[in-house]
Amino acid sequence: MLHNDASDKPAQHRLMIGRPELALIGVTILWGATFLVVHHAMRETGPLFFVGLRFATAALLTLPLALPVLRGLTRRELVAGLVIGLGIFVGYSLQTWGLQTISSSTSAFITAAYVPLVPILQWVILRRRPRLASWAGVALAFVGLLLIAAPRDGLALGTGELLTLLSTVAIALEIIFISLWAGKVDVARVTVVQLAVTALLAFACMGPAGESVPPFSWTVVLSACGLGAMTALIQLVMNWAQRTVSPTRATLIYAGEPVWAGIIGRIAGERMPPTALVGGLLIVAAVVVSEIRYGRKVD
């Protein structure tokens, strides 16, 4: 993990929840709203076109922010944008593809598998062994997610489930790579590159995958472009906030995604069972447990 000791206050004086954490919580709320939107859109379009349109919109919306500094794009920033963009493309394409055949709640449950993957991959890539408190927090968060999003009839791994499960590896790597380069690159330049790379890869893969451009549909256009605007905001916030928020802690915050998805589903008319409330409490406990490190150097 990256350190920012020069600007951070001593660990014992840091607030448990600061502005970067609050920003990531906001991102997580937006994420929770996307499953149902994508699931409905998949009735009228293929996954690659949808992902391409979504991220092309995000790239175009982000471009004005990056344009004044885009000429200063460095080789490191280009590589960072390409690698992160590849991770986003694989993760979102597989997840969207899976949503063609499985429900949004099943997708949310399987996607939650990236929670325990991040500290493991962080150990392998960043060579930093997670603390015991981090492992305990991840375990609590994962159990909470099981209670919130587990399908009532159990989990049968069909094609959609397997595709979504594979997407979790790419999502976990995306979080790791963002943290790997955070603080070393210009956020605006890298963000527009990774969004553009994702869109180009999605459109380029339509032909080999046998997917054609769907008939015009306002549902698809509004869903993809609306999510594209959300994606632009999400990627900018992630790149900014993870300059000071560790990958493990960011993952624990992101673990609240099914909680917000359940709340949004409830507003839309879905019922939230008592087990989901217990799961939400476990996720809150996970964030608290992960913070048992005062008086020591912050990861």
Rosetta blueprint (number, residue, H / E / L):
1 M L
2 L L
3 H L
4 N L
5 D L
6 A L
7 S L
8 D L
9 K L
10 P L
11 A H
12 Q H
13 H H
14 R L
15 L L
16 M L
17 I L
18 G L
19 R H
20 P H
21 E H
22 L H
23 A H
24 L H
25 I H
26 G H
27 V H
28 T H
29 I H
30 L H
31 W H
32 G H
33 A L
34 T H
35 F H
36 L H
37 V H
38 V H
39 H H
40 H H
41 A H
42 M L
43 R L
44 E L
45 T L
46 G L
47 P H
48 L H
49 F H
50 F H
51 V H
52 G H
53 L H
54 R H
55 F H
56 A H
57 T H
58 A H
59 A H
60 L H
61 L H
62 T H
63 L H
64 P H
65 L H
66 A H
67 L H
68 P H
69 V H
70 L H
71 R H
72 G H
73 L L
74 T L
75 R H
76 R H
77 E H
78 L H
79 V H
80 A H
81 G H
82 L H
83 V H
84 I H
85 G H
86 L H
87 G H
88 I H
89 F H
90 V H
91 G H
92 Y H
93 S H
94 L H
95 Q H
96 T H
97 W H
98 G H
99 L L
100 Q L
101 T L
102 I L
103 S L
104 S H
105 S H
106 T H
107 S H
108 A H
109 F H
110 I H
111 T H
112 A L
113 A L
114 Y H
115 V H
116 P H
117 L H
118 V H
119 P H
120 I H
121 L H
122 Q H
123 W H
124 V H
125 I H
126 L H
127 R L
128 R L
129 R L
130 P L
131 R L
132 L H
133 A H
134 S H
135 W H
136 A H
137 G H
138 V H
139 A H
140 L H
141 A H
142 F H
143 V H
144 G H
145 L H
146 L H
147 L H
148 I H
149 A H
150 A L
151 P L
152 R L
153 D L
154 G L
155 L L
156 A L
157 L L
158 G L
159 T H
160 G H
161 E H
162 L H
163 L H
164 T H
165 L H
166 L H
167 S H
168 T H
169 V H
170 A H
171 I H
172 A H
173 L H
174 E H
175 I H
176 I H
177 F H
178 I H
179 S H
180 L H
181 W H
182 A L
183 G L
184 K L
185 V L
186 D L
187 V H
188 A H
189 R H
190 V H
191 T H
192 V H
193 V H
194 Q H
195 L H
196 A H
197 V H
198 T H
199 A H
200 L H
201 L H
202 A H
203 F H
204 A H
205 C H
206 M H
207 G H
208 P H
209 A H
210 G L
211 E L
212 S L
213 V L
214 P L
215 P L
216 F L
217 S L
218 W H
219 T H
220 V H
221 V H
222 L H
223 S H
224 A H
225 C H
226 G H
227 L H
228 G H
229 A H
230 M H
231 T H
232 A H
233 L H
234 I H
235 Q H
236 L H
237 V H
238 M H
239 N H
240 W H
241 A H
242 Q L
243 R L
244 T L
245 V L
246 S L
247 P H
248 T H
249 R H
250 A H
251 T H
252 L H
253 I H
254 Y H
255 A L
256 G L
257 E H
258 P H
259 V H
260 W H
261 A H
262 G H
263 I H
264 I H
265 G H
266 R H
267 I H
268 A L
269 G L
270 E L
271 R L
272 M L
273 P L
274 P H
275 T H
276 A H
277 L H
278 V H
279 G H
280 G H
281 L H
282 L H
283 I H
284 V H
285 A H
286 A H
287 V H
288 V H
289 V H
290 S H
291 E L
292 I L
293 R L
294 Y L
295 G L
296 R L
297 K L
298 V L
299 D L
